[in-house]
Amino acid sequence: MSNVISVEDLENSKNKTITVKTEENIDGINALTPIRADLTFRSLGDFIEVSGNVKGIVKLECDLCLKEFEYKLDFDIDELYAKHALIEAPDESGQEFEIKDGQFVTDLNGSDEIDIYDLLYQSVILNLPNKKVCGINCNGEDKFSKEEEMSDPRMDVFKNIKIEDNK
Ligand SMILES: [Zn+2]
C-alpha cells in the first residue's frame, strides 16, 4: 500500500472514499511499536475529510525525573484538507488554519496527493502530552528546589500560559 493518497484516485474510487490501514515507523518519533493507523479519506467536493484512529506506544522523557517512560497513544483524527487554496495570503500557504472550533483545514497548496506519513507525524506530535510525567509515583520533583523555581524569572512566562487539551 502506497503512503500517499492521490486526489485523483480518491475521486475515482467507489463512494469517493478510500480506507487505509497502515503501520509506520516515523522518523523523529521514538516509538516502541510502529504507529498503527486506520484512516478513511473521503472527498467532499472542495475538501477531503480524513477521519480515523491512531494507536502506538512511544517513549517519552519524564519532565521531572528525566527517565524514559512508555506512553500509549490512542487518538482520533478528524481533519479537512482543502483541494484549492482558500486564502490568498502567500505567507499562509501550507499552514493550517481553523475554520471553526477544533476543526482545522490544511491547504493542499496545489499538491494532488496527501502524504499519510506526514499526516501521522503531525497528528502524533499534536497528541503528545504537554506535561510529560512518567507516573503518579514519580519522585523526580525533588531535583528542582521550589524556591529556585519561584525565583526564576523565566518561569513567570509559564504562569500565564494555559495550554488547551486537544480533546
Ligand atoms: Zn518521572
Boltz pocket constraint, residues with backbone or C-beta under 6 A from the ligand:
constraints:
  - pocket:
      binder: B
      contacts: [[A, 62], [A, 63], [A, 64], [A, 65], [A, 66], [A, 67], [A, 133], [A, 134], [A, 135], [A, 138], [A, 139], [A, 140]]
      max_distance: 6.0
